[in-house]
Amino acid sequence: MSHSPGEADTPGHGLFSPEGVRLDLAIAGPAPRIIAYGIDLLIMAVCVVLTFVTVFASLPVGNAIGKWFASLLPKTANHAHPGNPNGALPAQLGGIVFAIFVLAQFVIESGYFIFWEMLTGGRSPGKALVGLRVVRRNGLPIELGNSMVRNVFRIVDLLPANYLVGLISMLLSPSGERLGDHAAGTIVIRLDRPQAAGEITTSRNPQTLSLTREQLARIGPREIELIRGTLRRLSTIPEDRADQLLAEVTETMRQRLELPELPGSDPREFLRDLLTIAERYLRE
């Protein structure tokens, strides 16, 4: 199956670089996202409490708000009415209080996450501690429009309570997207720390590769970084994935150089020779 850059055969975590090399993003599952959200929720709760204490530390403001709230009580709880003999809060007021609570939660959470996602490139404090990041589906950093859409949809994801809709959406989605992610075109990935890459062994006297200056002119710093990164990564990934990556990069370089076939029988040796020759050419 052929692919164009940026396209993937596995939605949400497979994509292709401009050089035509497949990149796989590690999708974050529900468990680490719940842990990250719990940390963020704790931070938000602390901020709300501190704000509340700060506001009411000013007596004039606190007294004014207290008097305003007390003026509402005789109509509800302080005085019994014929239809409400026990002075209990009417059901309508309970519904209003609940609606205000949900709205306040939505506003605080949305503002909190939009602020941190824009400040840190997709990482709230909770996500940073757990090792997660929000990115666009093509792997590029999240933008303001994406962040606003995914966070506005929180009011749907948190229904009917405790993000039940969002959790079901994540479990059903192959790329772990809640409804806000679907609408915004974003995914949450794990920032796994890869194994340290080994040293690159280059060819001192490449014998199997002979290139013209016109061909070498097509190899720039970006291609050299691709070759270097590939050679470093080969020893840190499973053998089947290493063979696939090696074949993709080798074929990309062969097409870039317009070679009718791959010189020699060892793709690694081809990349080592090409790296050596290209670096010598750029130093001239």
Kinemage of the C-alpha trace (Angstrom):
@kinemage 1
@onewidth
@group {chain A} dominant
@subgroup {mainchain}
@vectorlist {calphas} color= white
{ca met a 1} P 0.000 0.000 0.000
{ca ser a 2} L 1.422 3.389 -0.964
{ca his a 3} L 1.339 6.396 1.323
{ca ser a 4} L 1.916 10.061 0.929
{ca pro a 5} L 3.687 12.150 3.563
{ca gly a 6} L 1.441 12.835 6.515
{ca glu a 7} L -0.874 9.904 5.734
{ca ala a 8} L -1.125 6.851 7.943
{ca asp a 9} L -2.697 3.449 7.680
{ca thr a 10} L -3.344 3.334 11.424
{ca pro a 11} L -5.403 6.381 12.417
{ca gly a 12} L -4.035 8.531 15.162
{ca his a 13} L -0.570 7.076 15.703
{ca gly a 14} L 1.007 6.330 12.303
{ca leu a 15} L 2.270 9.083 10.019
{ca phe a 16} L 4.963 9.759 7.456
{ca ser a 17} L 7.754 12.337 7.561
{ca pro a 18} L 8.467 14.594 4.558
{ca glu a 19} L 11.220 12.114 3.634
{ca gly a 20} L 8.623 9.339 3.359
{ca val a 21} L 9.678 7.521 6.549
{ca arg a 22} L 6.929 6.112 8.733
{ca leu a 23} L 6.796 7.429 12.294
{ca asp a 24} L 4.779 5.776 15.054
{ca leu a 25} L 3.458 7.841 17.959
{ca ala a 26} L 2.801 6.091 21.267
{ca ile a 27} L -0.846 6.769 22.129
{ca ala a 28} L -1.648 7.424 25.801
{ca gly a 29} L -4.241 5.054 27.238
{ca pro a 30} L -7.034 5.983 29.668
{ca ala a 31} L -5.032 5.110 32.815
{ca pro a 32} L -2.166 7.647 32.423
{ca arg a 33} L -4.628 10.272 31.210
{ca ile a 34} L -6.788 9.758 34.304
{ca ile a 35} L -3.711 10.061 36.529
{ca ala a 36} L -2.644 13.255 34.746
{ca tyr a 37} L -6.158 14.671 35.025
{ca gly a 38} L -6.235 13.829 38.745
{ca ile a 39} L -3.031 15.830 39.256
{ca asp a 40} L -4.437 18.752 37.272
{ca leu a 41} L -7.717 18.546 39.198
{ca leu a 42} L -5.840 18.755 42.486
{ca ile a 43} L -3.898 21.780 41.258
{ca met a 44} L -7.120 23.456 40.116
{ca ala a 45} L -8.790 22.727 43.479
{ca val a 46} L -5.877 24.288 45.340
{ca cys a 47} L -6.045 27.355 43.084
{ca val a 48} L -9.800 27.708 43.650
{ca val a 49} L -9.421 27.426 47.420
{ca leu a 50} L -6.599 29.966 47.482
{ca thr a 51} L -8.657 32.338 45.335
{ca phe a 52} L -11.677 31.905 47.601
{ca val a 53} L -9.640 32.580 50.726
{ca thr a 54} L -7.961 35.603 49.125
{ca val a 55} L -11.269 37.153 48.076
{ca phe a 56} L -12.943 36.646 51.427
{ca ala a 57} L -9.876 37.855 53.294
{ca ser a 58} L -11.087 41.301 52.338
{ca leu a 59} L -13.855 41.930 54.890
{ca pro a 60} L -15.828 44.520 52.882
{ca val a 61} L -16.054 42.149 49.946
{ca gly a 62} L -16.848 39.158 52.148
{ca asn a 63} L -19.522 41.017 54.088
{ca ala a 64} L -21.133 42.349 50.931
{ca ile a 65} L -21.330 38.883 49.397
{ca gly a 66} L -22.559 37.393 52.663
{ca lys a 67} L -25.350 39.973 52.990
{ca trp a 68} L -26.380 39.421 49.386
{ca phe a 69} L -26.574 35.677 49.918
{ca ala a 70} L -28.442 36.085 53.211
{ca ser a 71} L -31.024 38.246 51.467
{ca leu a 72} L -31.904 35.261 49.306
{ca leu a 73} L -32.377 32.820 52.175
{ca pro a 74} L -35.739 34.127 53.557
{ca lys a 75} L -37.303 33.265 50.225
{ca thr a 76} L -36.057 29.715 50.349
{ca ala a 77} L -34.734 28.061 53.473
{ca asn a 78} L -35.242 30.506 56.390
{ca his a 79} L -39.012 30.849 56.126
{ca ala a 80} L -41.561 28.128 55.679
{ca his a 81} L -44.080 28.588 52.951
{ca pro a 82} L -47.400 26.789 52.493
{ca gly a 83} L -45.931 24.663 49.713
{ca asn a 84} L -42.665 24.208 51.592
{ca pro a 85} L -43.555 23.772 55.296
{ca asn a 86} L -40.136 22.552 56.424
{ca gly a 87} L -38.236 25.441 54.884
{ca ala a 88} L -36.228 23.074 52.717
{ca leu a 89} L -34.469 24.280 49.602
{ca pro a 90} L -36.789 23.847 46.640
{ca ala a 91} L -35.780 21.369 43.938
{ca gln a 92} L -35.472 24.199 41.411
{ca leu a 93} L -32.800 25.898 43.502
{ca gly a 94} L -30.906 22.617 43.829
{ca gly a 95} L -30.930 22.254 40.059
{ca ile a 96} L -29.693 25.817 39.639
{ca val a 97} L -26.856 25.222 42.107
{ca phe a 98} L -25.854 22.035 40.281
{ca ala a 99} L -25.951 23.808 36.912
{ca ile a 100} L -23.794 26.634 38.262
{ca phe a 101} L -21.323 24.085 39.658
{ca val a 102} L -21.041 22.246 36.320
{ca leu a 103} L -20.675 25.537 34.430
{ca ala a 104} L -18.005 26.773 36.848
{ca gln a 105} L -16.124 23.470 36.534
{ca phe a 106} L -16.264 23.717 32.738
{ca val a 107} L -15.029 27.333 32.662
{ca ile a 108} L -12.193 26.722 35.130
{ca glu a 109} L -11.032 23.502 33.453
{ca ser a 110} L -11.232 24.920 29.934
{ca gly a 111} L -9.273 28.038 30.830
{ca tyr a 112} L -6.732 26.014 32.797
{ca phe a 113} L -5.991 23.542 30.012
{ca ile a 114} L -6.034 26.107 27.191
{ca phe a 115} L -3.549 28.244 29.133
{ca trp a 116} L -1.111 25.396 29.783
{ca glu a 117} L -1.453 23.810 26.342
{ca met a 118} L -0.529 27.105 24.694
{ca leu a 119} L 2.232 27.912 27.181
{ca thr a 120} L 3.981 24.531 27.046
{ca gly a 121} L 3.023 23.166 23.617
{ca gly a 122} L 0.363 20.694 24.750
{ca arg a 123} L 1.429 19.792 28.298
{ca ser a 124} L -0.543 20.659 31.418
{ca pro a 125} L 1.313 20.180 34.725
{ca gly a 126} L -0.361 16.788 35.161
{ca lys a 127} L 0.580 15.648 31.672
{ca ala a 128} L 4.137 16.889 32.161
{ca leu a 129} L 4.519 14.834 35.355
{ca val a 130} L 3.068 11.688 33.777
{ca gly a 131} L 4.918 12.173 30.476
{ca leu a 132} L 2.082 13.013 28.074
{ca arg a 133} L 1.535 15.655 25.400
{ca val a 134} L -1.390 16.802 23.248
{ca val a 135} L -0.497 17.063 19.542
{ca arg a 136} L -2.394 17.298 16.284
{ca arg a 137} L -3.162 14.071 14.430
{ca asn a 138} L -0.295 14.741 12.021
{ca gly a 139} L 2.141 14.905 14.951
{ca leu a 140} L 2.637 18.682 14.798
{ca pro a 141} L 2.275 20.909 17.902
{ca ile a 142} L -1.215 21.871 18.983
{ca glu a 143} L -2.511 25.327 17.998
{ca leu a 144} L -4.898 27.713 19.758
{ca gly a 145} L -7.882 26.688 17.620
{ca asn a 146} L -7.324 22.989 18.372
{ca ser a 147} L -6.940 23.667 22.072
{ca met a 148} L -10.104 25.764 22.259
{ca val a 149} L -12.216 23.181 20.424
{ca arg a 150} L -10.986 20.178 22.440
{ca asn a 151} L -11.541 22.005 25.709
{ca val a 152} L -14.940 23.484 24.807
{ca phe a 153} L -16.083 19.901 24.170
{ca arg a 154} L -15.242 19.028 27.775
{ca ile a 155} L -18.786 20.058 28.675
{ca val a 156} L -19.958 17.087 26.576
{ca asp a 157} L -17.202 14.677 27.639
{ca leu a 158} L -17.863 15.177 31.365
{ca leu a 159} L -21.559 14.140 31.018
{ca pro a 160} L -23.429 12.677 32.767
{ca ala a 161} L -20.759 12.831 35.480
{ca asn a 162} L -17.057 12.160 35.995
{ca tyr a 163} L -16.185 12.202 32.282
{ca leu a 164} L -18.191 9.065 31.559
{ca val a 165} L -18.854 10.044 27.924
{ca gly a 166} L -15.196 10.956 27.423
{ca leu a 167} L -14.013 7.658 28.942
{ca ile a 168} L -16.327 5.597 26.725
{ca ser a 169} L -15.105 7.524 23.680
{ca met a 170} L -11.454 6.851 24.580
{ca leu a 171} L -12.116 3.131 25.047
{ca leu a 172} L -13.927 2.824 21.710
{ca ser a 173} L -11.447 4.908 19.723
{ca pro a 174} L -8.378 3.062 18.327
{ca ser a 175} L -6.313 6.201 18.939
{ca gly a 176} L -7.693 6.922 22.433
{ca glu a 177} L -9.582 10.074 21.491
{ca arg a 178} L -12.353 11.563 23.583
{ca leu a 179} L -15.039 13.548 21.758
{ca gly a 180} L -13.070 16.772 22.184
{ca asp a 181} L -10.070 15.189 20.495
{ca his a 182} L -12.213 13.935 17.610
{ca ala a 183} L -13.629 17.425 17.059
{ca ala a 184} L -10.267 19.202 17.374
{ca gly a 185} L -8.183 16.687 15.408
{ca thr a 186} L -5.856 16.024 18.339
{ca ile a 187} L -4.399 12.999 20.110
{ca val a 188} L -2.626 12.514 23.434
{ca ile a 189} L 0.723 10.743 23.123
{ca arg a 190} L 3.219 9.277 25.559
{ca leu a 191} L 6.662 10.833 25.619
{ca asp a 192} L 8.470 7.563 26.192
{ca arg a 193} L 12.150 7.934 26.903
{ca pro a 194} L 13.876 5.819 24.257
{ca gln a 195} L 16.877 3.656 24.899
{ca ala a 196} L 20.159 5.464 24.383
{ca ala a 197} L 21.279 5.140 20.806
{ca gly a 198} L 24.628 3.604 19.993
{ca glu a 199} L 27.536 5.190 18.208
{ca ile a 200} L 27.484 5.449 14.427
{ca thr a 201} L 30.119 3.492 12.536
{ca thr a 202} L 30.948 5.178 9.239
{ca ser a 203} L 33.059 3.869 6.372
{ca arg a 204} L 36.600 5.220 6.228
{ca asn a 205} L 37.073 4.260 2.594
{ca pro a 206} L 33.713 3.623 0.931
{ca gln a 207} L 34.259 1.299 -1.992
{ca thr a 208} L 30.733 0.279 -3.006
{ca leu a 209} L 29.352 3.751 -3.729
{ca ser a 210} L 30.410 6.154 -6.450
{ca leu a 211} L 28.416 9.377 -6.827
{ca thr a 212} L 28.679 12.427 -9.036
{ca arg a 213} L 28.748 15.944 -7.659
{ca glu a 214} L 25.270 16.473 -9.092
{ca gln a 215} L 23.961 13.539 -7.075
{ca leu a 216} L 25.749 14.691 -3.908
{ca ala a 217} L 24.196 18.132 -4.285
{ca arg a 218} L 20.813 16.504 -3.601
{ca ile a 219} L 21.969 15.409 -0.136
{ca gly a 220} L 21.694 18.248 2.348
{ca pro a 221} L 21.722 18.600 6.162
{ca arg a 222} L 18.193 17.232 6.470
{ca glu a 223} L 19.061 14.038 4.601
{ca ile a 224} L 22.249 13.618 6.630
{ca glu a 225} L 20.260 13.935 9.876
{ca leu a 226} L 17.804 11.355 8.575
{ca ile a 227} L 20.633 8.903 7.827
{ca arg a 228} L 22.332 9.567 11.167
{ca gly a 229} L 19.086 9.177 13.095
{ca thr a 230} L 18.281 5.951 11.288
{ca leu a 231} L 21.685 4.383 11.944
{ca arg a 232} L 21.466 5.344 15.617
{ca arg a 233} L 17.937 4.024 16.010
{ca leu a 234} L 18.485 0.632 14.368
{ca ser a 235} L 20.079 -0.848 17.487
{ca thr a 236} L 17.323 0.377 19.812
{ca ile a 237} L 14.211 -1.061 18.138
{ca pro a 238} L 13.004 -4.628 17.444
{ca glu a 239} L 14.640 -6.398 14.522
{ca asp a 240} L 11.526 -6.523 12.330
{ca arg a 241} L 10.911 -2.804 12.839
{ca ala a 242} L 14.605 -2.080 12.212
{ca asp a 243} L 14.499 -3.952 8.904
{ca gln a 244} L 11.388 -2.035 7.844
{ca leu a 245} L 12.897 1.336 8.803
{ca leu a 246} L 16.179 0.477 7.057
{ca ala a 247} L 14.344 -0.499 3.874
{ca glu a 248} L 12.255 2.690 3.865
{ca val a 249} L 15.184 5.054 4.410
{ca thr a 250} L 17.408 3.202 1.949
{ca glu a 251} L 14.738 3.345 -0.743
{ca thr a 252} L 14.168 7.057 -0.035
{ca met a 253} L 17.883 7.782 -0.500
{ca arg a 254} L 18.100 5.608 -3.631
{ca gln a 255} L 15.251 7.559 -5.228
{ca arg a 256} L 16.758 10.878 -4.128
{ca leu a 257} L 20.034 9.948 -5.843
{ca glu a 258} L 18.198 8.437 -8.846
{ca leu a 259} L 20.155 5.199 -8.594
{ca pro a 260} L 18.791 2.369 -10.780
{ca glu a 261} L 19.421 -0.128 -7.963
{ca leu a 262} L 20.972 -0.292 -4.534
{ca pro a 263} L 24.776 -0.660 -4.717
{ca gly a 264} L 25.955 -3.751 -2.878
{ca ser a 265} L 23.870 -6.140 -0.840
{ca asp a 266} L 24.008 -4.496 2.607
{ca pro a 267} L 21.619 -1.546 3.130
{ca arg a 268} L 23.418 -0.499 6.327
{ca glu a 269} L 26.727 -0.348 4.500
{ca phe a 270} L 25.062 1.750 1.804
{ca leu a 271} L 23.859 4.285 4.387
{ca arg a 272} L 27.253 4.354 6.128
{ca asp a 273} L 29.038 4.940 2.817
{ca leu a 274} L 26.543 7.606 1.794
{ca leu a 275} L 26.911 9.368 5.144
{ca thr a 276} L 30.709 9.391 4.845
{ca ile a 277} L 30.708 10.706 1.257
{ca ala a 278} L 27.989 13.316 1.901
{ca glu a 279} L 29.755 14.712 4.974
{ca arg a 280} L 33.035 14.970 3.047
{ca tyr a 281} L 31.224 16.755 0.224
{ca leu a 282} L 29.628 19.296 2.593
{ca arg a 283} L 32.992 20.008 4.235
{ca glu a 284} L 34.610 20.877 0.922
